[in-house]
Amino acid sequence: MSSTTLLEKVLPLFLLATVIAVASAGISNSCLQCICRLEGCASQVGKCRQDVGSLSCGPYQIKNPYWIDGGRRGGGYETCTKQTACSEATVRAYMDRYGRGCRSNPTCEDYMRMHNGGPSACKAGSSLYRATTGYWNKAKSLCGF
């Protein structure tokens, strides 16, 4: 096989893999860890608490509708959300599902606001955007964004 033929076959596959990797990059590890820190992280593993009229569970303080939107992982709401790995997978799936609704390349600020206020909270000018400003300011201070 000539090098030209091999290059012609490999280059399109490489470009496709690159596009897929960029498109599915999702929330960064540093942003995810900042959300965890804001929500209590390790101190909340295995725990649920009442928060604004409903239950929030685990290191990311996930509510049931968020868990549902994140793919109903881990065999049940409390079973999953009380565990770090399953909670993290839920947050990633939630952000993958809704992140593109903010902009084509969501920022950590977008993800933070969505985690705190729901899928529409990343839309500048909305009441949810304004309502999540305190959360974003706390993240900037705690995590250095």
N, C-alpha and C positions, 0 to 999 in steps of 0.2 A: 504494500500500500504506500503510495507516495505521501510525502509530508503535506502537500497541498490538499489532497483528498482527506487526510486525517484532520487537518485544520478546519476544513469546510464542515466536517461532521461534528467536531468537538466545540468549536466556537459558538454555534447557536445554543447548544446545551449549557455551556458556561454562562452565556448571557441570560438565558432563561432562569438558571439557578440564582444568579445575582439579583434579578428582578424579584423573584419570589422571596429571597432573603430580605431584601430591602422592604418590600411590601408587608412582610409579616414580622418586622422588627418589634413592633409593639412597645409596651412600657419598658423602660430601662430598669436594670437591677437597682440602680441608685434611687430612682424615683419610687420603685416598689418598696425598698427598705425605708425610705422616708415616711411613706404612708404607714408602714408598720410601726415605726417609732412614734408617730403622732397618735396612733390608736392604742399604744400600750405594749405592743409586740409581745415579748416573752412573758410579761407579767399577766397577759390575758389568755395564754394557752390553756385550754380546758375550761374556760369560763364563758358565761353569758351574763348579760346584765340588761336591765330595762334602760332604754335610751329614747327619749322623745316619743314615748308611748308605745314602743315595740322593742322586741328582744334584739340585741346586738351581740354577736358571738365571736370569740377567738381573737387572735393577734391583729386582725384587720377590722374587728368590730363590724362584721357583715350581718346585714338584716336578711330576712327570708326572701323578699322579692329580688334582692341583689344576687343572692345565691341561685335563685331560679334563672335569672338572666345570664348568670355565669355558667350555666350548663348543668345544674343539679348534680354536682360531683359528689363522690365519696359516700354514697349510700344513705344520705339523709342530711338535712340542714344542719342540725347541731353536731352530728358525727363529723361532718366535713369541716365546718367552720371553726370548731374548737382546736383543730390541728393546723400546724403551720403550713405543711406542704399542700394540703388540700385547699386551704384558704388562699394560698398564693396562686394556685392554679385557677381558682375561681376568679380572683381579681384580674389575672392576666386575660382570661376568657371574656370577662365583662368589658375590659378595656379594648380588647380586639373587636368585640361586637359593636361598641358604641364610639370608639375613638375617632373614626373617620367622619362621624357626624359633626365634629368640631372643626376640622380642617383636614387637608390631605395628609399632613404630617403632624399629628398631635404632639404637643409639648408636654413636659412634666406638669406644668401649670394646668393644662387641660385635664390631664389624668387626675390630678389632685382634686380639682373642682368636681369632676364627675364622681369620684369616690365619695366625696362629702355631700354632694347635692343632687346626684343623678345624672342621666345622660345629657340633659339640656343645660346643665350648670356651666358648661364650658363656652357657652355662646355669649360673647360680650354684649352688654346692654340688657340682658335678661334679668329678671328679679332673682333667679337662682344664682346667676353669676355674682350679683351684688351680695347675696346671702352667703356665698362661699369665700368672700374676700378675706375674712378673718382666718379661715382655715389655711388659705394660701399664704397669708402673711406669716402665720405660725410656722408653716413648712419652710419658708425662706429663712426665717430666723434659726430654726432648729437644724436644718440640713444644708444651709449655705447656698441656696439657689438664687 
